Amino acid sequence: MDAAQYKDFVLGLVFLKFASGSGAFDVPEPAHWDALRTSGDAGDVGGALDAAMDALMAANPSLAGALPKIFGGADARRLAELVDLIDGARFDTARFDGTGDVLGEIYEYFLERFARAEGKRGGEFYTPSSVVKLLVEILEPYKGRVYDPCCGSGGMFVQAEKFVLSHRGRRDDIAVFGQEANERTWRLARMNLAVHGITGDLGRADTFHADAHPDLRADFVLANPPFNMSDWYRRADDPRWRFGVPPAGNANFAWIQHILAKLAPTGSAGVVMANGSMSSAQKGEGEIRTALVEADLVSCMVALPPQLFRTTQIPACLWFFAKDKGARSGHVLFVDARDMGTLVDRTERVLTSSDIDRITGAHRAWRDGSHVDEPGFARSVPLAAIREHGHVLAPGRYVGTPAAAPGESAEPAADRIERLTKELLACLDESARVDAIVRSRLDGAPDG
């Protein structure tokens, strides 16, 4: 079977194996791994695994409806071999992050690998961990309500919890609310939260058609909506469209306006978007972006490097919003991180810890009033200057070029382009001259 189906079998079995020994769950006898490991001898390993899932969900209300019951119809021999394979699996726990949450780390490890195997569809349930960490580190969700309207497998919530714990907080310092339309992905999220000991309220429905948390006003929103979604439920009179009705063929600004409608009076949000959202003027999108900027809701824009998302080649950026920008009112921080990141193979790039620290450091300094513009990387821009650029929010328009290093020419970019263009044209002229000479000599050469 393909990875999309296979992951449900593997993740369900991994969950069962490590839940049995974790002490975090009430594991009744039918769900004990030792009993399941030998159930293949009876010839009904699939039935035993489905019964184990039922028993585990009945004993743990936090798992109700979350575990897969898909084993009964599988090939018994192959399923027994898979149980044996996972039973013999050993994990080098030294590679994990040291929180002691080994089950959670193992589960995330498998989620990442399956997302890679599924390619484009993997993006529906998994956001690269370095991108999630950057979002969380900029928002700093120390305490409050955390919301994700398209939560996938719950990675945003897990990283938010890690942030809280790493700053000596407690799990109950944040309350988690989410929504996911895809049932299989919703189950992954439920299991992911369960293995991390996170209690969350996750609705299962189309966010645009049926908001699972209509009265929620979140302190923090973290989201990676589907890029440029063309098939979405749209009502022109939806009260969420305060800044303009999003076009039917692209839900980017529908997601943004839904998220803004969910923010508390002092709330903030970080959203992954396709690059086109920063400059598109089609079908009213430019007017919506203008209204967002003029309402002083946009706090920071980050242009991301390519190849961070193995599941899509669409260039991406981060939008950050704040209902109350405090002393930074009337300004937007632009960060150009397109040259950052390290390739881990031919097709995938990750943001390193130093990359994340540099970006978050720039944002923290801007927020705290100690920011100094860094040409080519970060610049605080007043709304008046953004108006002059037609409310386009691409950081490259504002940050300028890097300052020349000692010993390098400080030649302005425009002058350098003009000089290099002249040099190129001269080279092309010389090439044409030499080509004409060679052709004339070849034409006059004797046959043979």
N, C-alpha and C positions, 0 to 999 in steps of 0.2 A: 504494500500500500504506500501511498505518498506520505510525505512528511506531515502534512496537515492532519491526517488520520493517525499516523503512527505516534505523534507526540502525545495524543490523549492516552494511549495505552502506556507509554513509557512514564509519563509524568504521574499518572495514577498509581503505577506500581512503585515508583520512587517515593511517592508520598506515603503509601502504605508501609513500605519497608522502614523508613526513617521515623514515621509517626509512632510505630510500635516501640521504638527504643528511646524516643525523645523525652517522654514524661510530660509533654505539653498537652496531651490528649488522653481522654478516657478511652482505652482500647479494649473492647469486649473480646471474649475468647474467639469468636469466629473471625475476628479481624487481626489476630496475632500473626505476625509474619512467619513464625516457625510452623504454624499449622498450614498456612497457605503454601509454604515452600514444598510441602510433601503432598499437597492435594492433587497434584498431577498424577500421582499413582492411582487415584480412584477414577481417573478418566474424565472428571468434570471440573477441571481447573477453572474454566470460565465461570461456571455457576458458583463455585466457591468464592471467586474474586468479587462477583456482583453481590453476593450475600455479605461479604466482608465490607464492601462499600456501604451497603444498607445499614449494617450494624454500627459502623463508625459514625455515620451521619445521625443515626438515632441516639447515640450516646453523647454526641457533641453538637448542641444547637447551632454553634457558629459554622458548622459544616453543612447544615441542612440544604439540600439541593445542589451542593457544590461538587460532589465527587462523581466521576464518570461511571456509569453502569453500562458498559459496552463489551464486556468480556465474554458473555454467554454465547454469542454467535461466532466467536473467533475459532480458528483452527486449533484444536486442543494440543496437538504436538508442538506446533510453533509457539503457542502461548506458554506451554510448560518450559520450553527452551528459553524464552524471554525471562520468565521468572527465575530460572537457574542463572542466567546471565547477570541479572540485577542482584541476585542473592550473592554472587561472587564478587560484585563490584567493590572496589576499595578506593577511597578518595584521600588525596593528600590534603589534609585540612590546613596545612601550613600556607597554602595558596590563597586561603580566604582572608577576610579582612580583620580577623582577630576579635570580633564581637562575641564570639562563642555561639553564634546562631548558625551552626553548621548546616542544619536542615534547610534553613532559608537560603543560605549561600549555594548549596547544591541545587536547589530548585531553580534559582536564578541562572546558574550555570547552564542547566538544560534548556531553559527558556531561550537564552541567547543562542545556543547552538541550533535549536530548532528554527528560530527566526532566520538564521543564516541559510539553513537548508531549504526553507520555503521560499526564499527570495522575496519577490515583491509582496506576496501575501503575508510574509512575516512581519511587515511593517504595520499590519493591522493590530498586532498585539504586543509589539516590542519596540521601545525607543532605545537607541544606543545609550549605554550607561553613562558615558562621559557627557553627553548632552543633558541627560536628566540631572546629573550632579551639578552642572553649570547652572541650570534653572534654579535648583534648590538653593545653591550657595548664594545666588544673587537675591532671591526672595527672603531667605533666612526665616523659615517658619518655626520660630521658637515655641509659639503657643497659639492655639486658636483652631478654627475650622478650615480644613484643607479639602478642596473640591477639584475633581477632574470630570468634565462632562463626557469624555470619550476615553475611559480609563484603561482600555486594553487589558493587559495582564496585571495591572496595578503597580507598575514599576515606580511611578511618581510617588505613590504613598510610601512604598518601602524606603525610597531614598529620603523622603521627608522624615520618616521615623529614625533613620540612621543619623540624620543631621541633629535631631533633638537629643538622641542618646549621646552623641559625640560631644555635645555641649552640656553634659551633665543634667539633662532633663529627664523626664519620665515619659513612658509611652502614652499615658493618658493626658499629657500636655496638649496633644492635638487630637481632634476628632475628624474622622475620615468620611467623606461623602463622595460617591461616584456614580457613574452610569455607563452602561455598555449595551449596545444593541445586539451584538452577536452572542448567542447563547454559549457556544463553546468557549469563546474568549472570556465571557463573564464567569464561567466555571474556573478558568485558569486564574482569574483575578481573585476569586473567593479562596482558592487553595493557596495562592501566593500570600494573601493577607493572613490566612490561618497559620501557615508554617512560620510566619514572622511574629505571631502573637498579636496581630493588629485586629482590633474590632472595627469593622467598617460597615457603613450603610450603602450598599451597592444596588442600584436599581437596574433592571434589565428592560430596556425599551429604547426606541429611537428618541434621542434628545430633542429633536425639533418637533416631533409629533406628540410626545408625551413626556414632559419634564418630570422626572422622578422626585425632584426636590423643589417644588414650586415656591416654597416659602424660605428657602435657604438663602442667607447672605453670608458669604464666605470671607474669611480673613485672607486666605491665600487660594489662588487658582493656578494649577499646573496642568498644561494640556499640550498634546501633540495631535491635533485633529488631522483627518485625512486631507492630503493636499488637493486643492482644486476640485473638490467633489462636485460632480455635475448632476447626480441623481439624488436629490434630497427633498424632504417634505417642506413645502414652503407655503405660507399664508401671507399675503401682502399686508394684511391688517394686524400682524403679530405685534403686540406691544413691545417686544424686545427690539424692534427696529427703530430705535430712538434717533439714530444718526443717518437713516436712509434704508430703503428696501434693497436687500442684496439681490443680485441678478440670479435668475433661475438656473443658469448654467455653471455657477461657481459659488460654493458655500463658504469661502474663506472669511468674508466679512459677516456672514451669519454666525459662524463660530465666535468671532471676536465680539460681536454685539451680545450674544448669549452670555459669554463670560463676563462682560462688563455689567450686564443686568444682574449677575449673581454676586457681585462684590459688595461687601459691607462698606459703610461710609469711609472707613480708613483702610479698606482692603487693597491688595496688590495682586498682580497676575503676571505669569510668564507663559508665553505661547510660542510653539514652533509653527512657522508658516513657510509656505513657498515664497521664494524671492519676488515673484511677480506681485505679491501683495504690497510691496514697498513702493511700487511705481505705476501699477496698472491704472488706466483711466477709462477702461471699457465699462459700458453698461452701468454707469453710476458709481463704480468702485472708487474713482478719484474723488467724487463728492463726499462719499462716506469717510474716506481717509482724511480729507480736509476737515470735516466736522469733528473727527476724533482729535486731531491735532489742535484745532481751535478751542475745543473743550478742555484742553490741557490735561488729557488723560494719558498720553504717551510719555513714559518716563525715560525709556532707553531702547535703542535699537542695536542689535548685534548681527553683523554679517558673518555667517559661518563659513569655514573652509569646505571645499568639495569632498566628496567620498566619505562623509561621516555616516551616511545612511546607505548601507549595502542594498537595501530594498528598493531604492529609487535613485535615479540620476538627477532628479529635480534639485537645483540649488536651494538651500534653505537659510532661514534667518530666524532670529528670536525677537519677538515683540514683548516689551515689558510695560505694564500699565500700573498706575497708582491713582487712587481716588483723591489722595491728599499728598501732594509733592512737597509740602512745607516750603522751606527756603529755596527750593529748586523750581518753584512755580515759574512758568513761562520759559523754561529751558528743557531741552532734550539732550541726553547723552548719546553720542554715536560712537560705536566701537567697531572697527574693521578688523576682524579676526580671520580673514580669508587666507592669510599666509601661515596660519598656525596649524598645529596638529602634526602627528607623526604617522607615517604609513606603517601598518602592521603586516600588510601584504600588498599585492598589486592593486587590489580593488577597495581596500578599507583603510580609513584614517581614523585615529582617535585623538581627542584632546588630552594632553598629558596633565598631570597635577599642576605643573608650573604654568601651563597655558591657562588653566582654570583659575589659578591664583592671580595671574596677571589681569584677567578680565574682571574677576570679582573685586580685586583690589581697586581697579579704576572706578568701578561703580560705587564701591563703599566710600572712596574719597570724594566722589561727586556728590553723593547723598549727604555726606557729613560736612561739605563745604570746603574741603581741602584739595579739591581737584585742580590739577594743572594740565592743560591741553598737551597732548603728545602727538606731534605731526605724524600722519600716516597710521595712527592707531586709535586715538580717542580724542574727542572734542565735545565740549558742551556748547550747544547752539541755541540762541534765542529764537522764539517763534517767528520774529520778523524775518530772520534769514531763511527759515524754512518756507515762509510764504514766497520769498523771492525765487525759490526753486520749485514753485508750483506744488508744494506740500509733498514732494517726493521724499521718501525716508531712507533711501539707500545710503549707508554710511560713507561709501566712497565719494559721494558728492561733497562731503563736509570735512572729513578728517585731513585732507591734503596729502602731501607726500612726506615720507620720512625725512627727518633732518639728516644732512650729510654727515658721515662719520669723519673723524679727524683725518686729514690728508686727502679726503675725497672732495670733488668739485661741488660747490654749492650752487651750481647752475640751475636756474628756475626750470621747472618742468616744461613750460611752453617753449622756452628758448632751446632746451635740449631736443625736444621733438622737431622743432624747425631745423636745427643744425643736422640732426641725424637724417631727416628727410632729404635735405640737400645732398648729403653724402651718398645716400642710397641712389638718388637720381643720377649723380655723377658716375657712380659705379655702373648703373644700367647703361648710360651713354657709352662708357668705355667698353662695356661688354658688347654692345651693338657694333662699335667701331671695329673691334678685334674680330667679331664674327664675320663682318663684311670682307675684311682682309683675307681671312682663312678661306671663305667661299670663293673669292676671286682667284686665289692661287690654286685651289682645287679644280676650278673650272678650266684653268690653263694648263693643268698637268697632263703629260702625254699618256695615252692609253697603255694599260699593262703595267 
